[in-house]
């Protein structure tokens, strides 16, 4: 069994996502975790099924601020 390999999104994918979001007035994803996820985001934007809330990740640091 081979180990799981997660490939980072390419610069071309990230640029294309930014361009598509800008052209269509969409909020870009908060983060893109992998090359596969970038492909999924592009496909969803092109099919008009993109929901930026689906790509929000709870990083958690907001809750740890002493002044909040």
SELOVO-281466 format. One record per residue: residue number from 1; residue in one letter; x, y negated, z of N, C-alpha, C, O in turn. Coordinates in nm, 3 decimals. Atoms other than C-alpha are relative to their C-alpha. Layout:
<pts>
+-----+---------+---------+---------+---------+---------+---------+---------+---------+---------+---------+---------+---------+---------+
: num : residuo :     nxx :     nyy :     nzz :    caxx :    cayy :    cazz :     cxx :     cyy :     czz :     oxx :     oyy :     ozz :
+-----+---------+---------+---------+---------+---------+---------+---------+---------+---------+---------+---------+---------+---------+
: NUM :       A :       X :       Y :       Z :       X :       Y :       Z :       X :       Y :       Z :       X :       Y :       Z :
...
+-----+---------+---------+---------+---------+---------+---------+---------+---------+---------+---------+---------+---------+---------+
</pts>
This chain:
<pts>
+-----+---------+---------+---------+---------+---------+---------+---------+---------+---------+---------+---------+---------+---------+
: num : residuo :     nxx :     nyy :     nzz :    caxx :    cayy :    cazz :     cxx :     cyy :     czz :     oxx :     oyy :     ozz :
+-----+---------+---------+---------+---------+---------+---------+---------+---------+---------+---------+---------+---------+---------+
:   1 :       X :   0.084 :   0.117 :   0.000 :   0.000 :   0.000 :   0.000 :   0.089 :  -0.124 :   0.000 :   0.182 :  -0.133 :   0.080 :
:   2 :       X :  -0.080 :   0.122 :   0.007 :   0.142 :  -0.340 :  -0.095 :  -0.060 :  -0.107 :   0.091 :  -0.181 :  -0.109 :   0.115 :
:   3 :       X :   0.051 :   0.106 :  -0.088 :   0.116 :  -0.641 :   0.135 :  -0.085 :  -0.100 :  -0.080 :  -0.066 :  -0.118 :  -0.200 :
:   4 :       X :   0.086 :   0.101 :   0.060 :  -0.146 :  -0.906 :   0.064 :   0.083 :  -0.124 :  -0.030 :   0.155 :  -0.175 :   0.056 :
:   5 :       X :  -0.072 :   0.119 :   0.040 :   0.000 :  -1.198 :  -0.127 :  -0.100 :  -0.108 :  -0.036 :  -0.188 :  -0.087 :  -0.120 :
:   6 :       X :   0.086 :   0.114 :   0.031 :  -0.172 :  -1.535 :  -0.131 :   0.088 :  -0.103 :  -0.071 :   0.187 :  -0.152 :  -0.016 :
:   7 :       X :  -0.075 :   0.098 :   0.078 :  -0.048 :  -1.767 :  -0.402 :  -0.058 :  -0.138 :   0.020 :  -0.180 :  -0.156 :   0.020 :
:   8 :       X :   0.044 :   0.139 :  -0.016 :  -0.062 :  -2.142 :  -0.350 :  -0.059 :  -0.051 :  -0.131 :  -0.018 :  -0.007 :  -0.238 :
:   9 :       X :   0.055 :   0.057 :   0.122 :  -0.271 :  -2.343 :  -0.595 :   0.109 :  -0.075 :  -0.076 :   0.201 :  -0.130 :  -0.016 :
:  10 :       X :  -0.100 :   0.071 :   0.081 :  -0.073 :  -2.489 :  -0.883 :  -0.031 :  -0.149 :  -0.001 :  -0.143 :  -0.191 :   0.027 :
:  11 :       X :   0.020 :   0.144 :   0.013 :  -0.024 :  -2.860 :  -0.930 :  -0.102 :  -0.030 :  -0.110 :  -0.181 :  -0.123 :  -0.098 :
:  12 :       X :   0.095 :   0.020 :   0.110 :  -0.217 :  -2.831 :  -1.257 :  -0.144 :   0.023 :   0.047 :  -0.234 :  -0.053 :   0.011 :
:  13 :       X :   0.134 :  -0.026 :  -0.053 :  -0.516 :  -2.678 :  -1.076 :  -0.047 :  -0.115 :   0.089 :  -0.160 :  -0.161 :   0.078 :
:  14 :       X :   0.037 :   0.107 :  -0.091 :  -0.513 :  -2.945 :  -0.807 :  -0.029 :  -0.130 :  -0.075 :  -0.122 :  -0.203 :  -0.041 :
:  15 :       X :   0.023 :   0.119 :   0.082 :  -0.487 :  -3.221 :  -1.066 :  -0.132 :   0.010 :  -0.076 :  -0.206 :  -0.088 :  -0.086 :
:  16 :       X :   0.124 :  -0.020 :   0.074 :  -0.773 :  -3.073 :  -1.267 :  -0.121 :  -0.015 :   0.092 :  -0.221 :  -0.076 :   0.054 :
:  17 :       X :   0.108 :   0.013 :  -0.097 :  -0.993 :  -3.046 :  -0.958 :  -0.022 :  -0.148 :   0.033 :  -0.136 :  -0.196 :   0.036 :
:  18 :       X :   0.011 :   0.142 :  -0.031 :  -0.917 :  -3.409 :  -0.869 :  -0.064 :  -0.077 :  -0.116 :  -0.148 :  -0.164 :  -0.094 :
:  19 :       X :   0.054 :   0.066 :   0.118 :  -0.994 :  -3.519 :  -1.224 :  -0.149 :   0.030 :  -0.017 :  -0.228 :  -0.061 :  -0.043 :
:  20 :       X :   0.141 :  -0.038 :   0.013 :  -1.321 :  -3.325 :  -1.240 :  -0.085 :  -0.070 :   0.106 :  -0.193 :  -0.121 :   0.075 :
:  21 :       X :   0.076 :   0.065 :  -0.107 :  -1.435 :  -3.463 :  -0.904 :  -0.012 :  -0.149 :  -0.026 :  -0.119 :  -0.207 :  -0.007 :
:  22 :       X :   0.003 :   0.143 :   0.030 :  -1.342 :  -3.817 :  -1.003 :  -0.097 :  -0.030 :  -0.114 :  -0.176 :  -0.124 :  -0.104 :
:  23 :       X :   0.086 :   0.022 :   0.117 :  -1.518 :  -3.792 :  -1.341 :  -0.148 :   0.020 :   0.031 :  -0.233 :  -0.046 :  -0.028 :
:  24 :       X :   0.139 :  -0.035 :  -0.028 :  -1.835 :  -3.646 :  -1.189 :  -0.053 :  -0.062 :   0.129 :  -0.166 :  -0.035 :   0.170 :
:  25 :       X :   0.043 :   0.066 :  -0.123 :  -1.849 :  -3.856 :  -0.874 :  -0.018 :   0.094 :   0.117 :  -0.104 :   0.072 :   0.203 :
:  26 :       X :   0.009 :  -0.099 :  -0.107 :  -1.796 :  -3.558 :  -0.646 :   0.109 :  -0.023 :   0.104 :   0.216 :  -0.076 :   0.073 :
:  27 :       X :  -0.101 :   0.004 :  -0.105 :  -1.614 :  -3.545 :  -0.316 :   0.095 :   0.119 :  -0.021 :   0.049 :   0.233 :  -0.032 :
:  28 :       X :  -0.092 :  -0.113 :   0.019 :  -1.297 :  -3.338 :  -0.361 :   0.004 :   0.089 :   0.125 :  -0.034 :   0.046 :   0.234 :
:  29 :       X :  -0.009 :  -0.089 :  -0.116 :  -1.239 :  -3.037 :  -0.136 :   0.100 :  -0.054 :   0.101 :   0.198 :  -0.119 :   0.065 :
:  30 :       X :  -0.089 :   0.044 :  -0.106 :  -1.075 :  -3.106 :   0.197 :   0.137 :   0.068 :  -0.012 :   0.241 :   0.006 :   0.014 :
:  31 :       X :  -0.122 :  -0.078 :   0.017 :  -0.817 :  -2.836 :   0.130 :  -0.028 :   0.112 :  -0.100 :  -0.141 :   0.159 :  -0.113 :
:  32 :       X :   0.011 :  -0.114 :   0.093 :  -0.751 :  -2.570 :  -0.132 :   0.102 :   0.102 :   0.047 :   0.223 :   0.078 :   0.040 :
:  33 :       X :  -0.085 :  -0.096 :  -0.069 :  -0.612 :  -2.259 :   0.033 :   0.081 :   0.091 :  -0.092 :   0.186 :   0.141 :  -0.052 :
:  34 :       X :  -0.071 :  -0.095 :   0.085 :  -0.507 :  -2.051 :  -0.266 :  -0.028 :  -0.028 :  -0.148 :  -0.115 :  -0.107 :  -0.183 :
:  35 :       X :   0.019 :   0.011 :   0.145 :  -0.477 :  -2.023 :  -0.642 :  -0.138 :   0.053 :  -0.039 :  -0.204 :  -0.004 :  -0.126 :
:  36 :       X :   0.131 :  -0.058 :   0.027 :  -0.789 :  -1.805 :  -0.646 :  -0.112 :  -0.096 :   0.041 :  -0.210 :  -0.112 :  -0.031 :
:  37 :       X :   0.102 :   0.095 :  -0.045 :  -0.987 :  -2.059 :  -0.444 :  -0.007 :  -0.119 :  -0.095 :  -0.116 :  -0.169 :  -0.123 :
:  38 :       X :  -0.001 :   0.110 :   0.097 :  -0.879 :  -2.334 :  -0.685 :  -0.077 :   0.038 :  -0.126 :  -0.154 :  -0.042 :  -0.179 :
:  39 :       X :   0.074 :  -0.048 :   0.118 :  -1.011 :  -2.126 :  -0.976 :  -0.149 :   0.002 :   0.028 :  -0.229 :  -0.035 :  -0.057 :
:  40 :       X :   0.141 :  -0.004 :  -0.040 :  -1.337 :  -2.076 :  -0.788 :  -0.060 :  -0.140 :   0.003 :  -0.172 :  -0.161 :  -0.044 :
:  41 :       X :   0.047 :   0.139 :  -0.007 :  -1.372 :  -2.450 :  -0.723 :  -0.022 :  -0.056 :  -0.140 :  -0.124 :  -0.118 :  -0.166 :
:  42 :       X :   0.012 :   0.048 :   0.137 :  -1.310 :  -2.532 :  -1.089 :  -0.123 :   0.061 :  -0.067 :  -0.201 :  -0.011 :  -0.131 :
:  43 :       X :   0.117 :  -0.066 :   0.059 :  -1.568 :  -2.275 :  -1.201 :  -0.130 :  -0.057 :   0.055 :  -0.224 :  -0.080 :  -0.021 :
:  44 :       X :   0.122 :   0.053 :  -0.061 :  -1.826 :  -2.407 :  -0.954 :  -0.030 :  -0.143 :  -0.046 :  -0.145 :  -0.179 :  -0.069 :
:  45 :       X :   0.021 :   0.136 :   0.049 :  -1.773 :  -2.767 :  -1.063 :  -0.056 :   0.005 :  -0.142 :  -0.152 :  -0.065 :  -0.174 :
:  46 :       X :   0.044 :  -0.008 :   0.140 :  -1.813 :  -2.672 :  -1.429 :  -0.141 :   0.056 :  -0.013 :  -0.213 :   0.020 :  -0.106 :
:  47 :       X :   0.135 :  -0.057 :   0.002 :  -2.131 :  -2.472 :  -1.351 :  -0.100 :  -0.087 :   0.077 :  -0.218 :  -0.051 :   0.089 :
:  48 :       X :   0.081 :   0.091 :  -0.082 :  -2.265 :  -2.763 :  -1.141 :  -0.053 :   0.068 :   0.126 :  -0.167 :   0.043 :   0.168 :
:  49 :       X :   0.036 :  -0.070 :  -0.123 :  -2.274 :  -2.540 :  -0.833 :   0.095 :  -0.034 :   0.115 :   0.094 :   0.032 :   0.219 :
:  50 :       X :  -0.102 :   0.036 :  -0.098 :  -1.997 :  -2.713 :  -0.638 :  -0.062 :  -0.070 :   0.121 :  -0.143 :  -0.162 :   0.106 :
:  51 :       X :   0.042 :   0.061 :  -0.125 :  -2.064 :  -2.799 :  -0.273 :   0.126 :  -0.025 :   0.083 :   0.186 :   0.070 :   0.134 :
:  52 :       X :  -0.125 :   0.027 :  -0.073 :  -1.773 :  -2.978 :  -0.101 :  -0.004 :   0.048 :   0.144 :   0.100 :   0.078 :   0.202 :
:  53 :       X :   0.010 :  -0.050 :  -0.138 :  -1.906 :  -2.871 :   0.240 :   0.044 :   0.145 :   0.013 :   0.085 :   0.189 :   0.120 :
:  54 :       X :  -0.044 :  -0.139 :   0.000 :  -1.826 :  -2.513 :   0.144 :   0.152 :   0.011 :   0.018 :   0.202 :   0.116 :   0.059 :
:  55 :       X :  -0.146 :  -0.002 :  -0.007 :  -1.456 :  -2.608 :   0.138 :   0.054 :  -0.090 :   0.110 :   0.166 :  -0.140 :   0.100 :
:  56 :       X :  -0.045 :   0.073 :  -0.118 :  -1.435 :  -2.791 :   0.471 :   0.046 :   0.102 :   0.103 :  -0.025 :   0.198 :   0.134 :
:  57 :       X :  -0.055 :  -0.094 :  -0.096 :  -1.216 :  -2.615 :   0.722 :   0.012 :  -0.066 :   0.136 :   0.060 :  -0.179 :   0.145 :
:  58 :       X :  -0.009 :   0.058 :  -0.134 :  -1.237 :  -2.671 :   1.098 :   0.144 :   0.008 :   0.052 :   0.184 :   0.109 :   0.110 :
:  59 :       X :  -0.140 :  -0.001 :  -0.044 :  -0.876 :  -2.767 :   1.172 :   0.011 :  -0.009 :   0.152 :   0.109 :   0.039 :   0.209 :
:  60 :       X :   0.003 :   0.001 :  -0.145 :  -0.967 :  -2.838 :   1.534 :   0.076 :  -0.110 :   0.068 :   0.053 :  -0.134 :   0.187 :
:  61 :       X :  -0.081 :   0.101 :  -0.068 :  -0.722 :  -3.117 :   1.603 :  -0.084 :  -0.118 :   0.046 :  -0.046 :  -0.187 :   0.141 :
:  62 :       X :   0.082 :   0.113 :  -0.038 :  -1.002 :  -3.374 :   1.622 :  -0.050 :   0.013 :   0.145 :  -0.068 :  -0.087 :   0.214 :
:  63 :       X :   0.054 :  -0.023 :  -0.133 :  -1.127 :  -3.216 :   1.944 :   0.105 :  -0.016 :   0.108 :   0.070 :  -0.030 :   0.225 :
:  64 :       X :  -0.107 :   0.002 :  -0.100 :  -0.788 :  -3.231 :   2.117 :   0.055 :  -0.142 :   0.026 :   0.150 :  -0.157 :   0.102 :
:  65 :       X :  -0.049 :   0.135 :  -0.020 :  -0.741 :  -3.610 :   2.100 :  -0.038 :  -0.050 :   0.139 :  -0.154 :  -0.039 :   0.178 :
:  66 :       X :   0.029 :   0.044 :  -0.137 :  -0.713 :  -3.760 :   2.451 :  -0.093 :  -0.119 :   0.006 :  -0.156 :  -0.142 :   0.110 :
:  67 :       X :   0.081 :   0.123 :  -0.002 :  -0.896 :  -4.079 :   2.353 :  -0.135 :   0.015 :  -0.068 :  -0.205 :  -0.084 :  -0.087 :
:  68 :       X :   0.130 :  -0.017 :   0.066 :  -1.199 :  -3.924 :   2.183 :  -0.110 :   0.031 :   0.098 :  -0.225 :   0.048 :   0.058 :
+-----+---------+---------+---------+---------+---------+---------+---------+---------+---------+---------+---------+---------+---------+
</pts>
